[in-house]
Amino acid sequence: MQVHDEMARVEDKESEEEEFDSEVMYLMIKLKRNIIRINTKLERKRLTFRDLIKKKKKKQEIKSRAKTFASIESWVSEDEDLNSNDKCYTTTSSKKSSSLILK
């Protein structure tokens, strides 16, 4: 009985390995197809992976600069808002009335 159980476990393990191998093979084929597709598109545009990496870095630099300028612009606009509201108000009071004076 133990021999039969052991043989069944070995067969199950082998079938799992075969399933895993076939899944890995499928993923490798899929990856190869994607690489071929990308290479074909690059060849049409006369580009290389190095060119793509350079373009991506350049885009990231541009985005970084844009974020920097946007933050500077927001600081400037905040300063302008603060300067426009920078008028001092004081309250004076007398026994008869209370008034607000703009300096």
HUNORSUL-V780939 format. One record per residue. RES is the residue in one small letter. BURIAL is I if it has 9 or more other C-alpha atoms within 8 Angstrom, else O. Layout:
res:RES burial:BURIAL
res:RES burial:BURIAL
This chain:
res:m burial:O
res:q burial:O
res:v burial:O
res:h burial:O
res:d burial:O
res:e burial:O
res:m burial:O
res:a burial:O
res:r burial:O
res:v burial:O
res:e burial:O
res:d burial:O
res:k burial:O
res:e burial:O
res:s burial:O
res:e burial:O
res:e burial:O
res:e burial:O
res:e burial:O
res:f burial:O
res:d burial:O
res:s burial:O
res:e burial:O
res:v burial:O
res:m burial:O
res:y burial:O
res:l burial:O
res:m burial:O
res:i burial:O
res:k burial:O
res:l burial:O
res:k burial:O
res:r burial:O
res:n burial:O
res:i burial:O
res:i burial:O
res:r burial:O
res:i burial:O
res:n burial:O
res:t burial:O
res:k burial:O
res:l burial:I
res:e burial:I
res:r burial:O
res:k burial:O
res:r burial:O
res:l burial:I
res:t burial:O
res:f burial:O
res:r burial:O
res:d burial:O
res:l burial:I
res:i burial:O
res:k burial:O
res:k burial:O
res:k burial:O
res:k burial:O
res:k burial:O
res:k burial:O
res:q burial:O
res:e burial:O
res:i burial:O
res:k burial:O
res:s burial:O
res:r burial:O
res:a burial:O
res:k burial:O
res:t burial:O
res:f burial:O
res:a burial:O
res:s burial:O
res:i burial:O
res:e burial:O
res:s burial:O
res:w burial:O
res:v burial:O
res:s burial:O
res:e burial:O
res:d burial:O
res:e burial:O
res:d burial:O
res:l burial:O
res:n burial:O
res:s burial:O
res:n burial:O
res:d burial:O
res:k burial:O
res:c burial:O
res:y burial:O
res:t burial:O
res:t burial:O
res:t burial:O
res:s burial:O
res:s burial:O
res:k burial:O
res:k burial:O
res:s burial:O
res:s burial:I
res:s burial:O
res:l burial:O
res:i burial:O
res:l burial:O
res:k burial:O
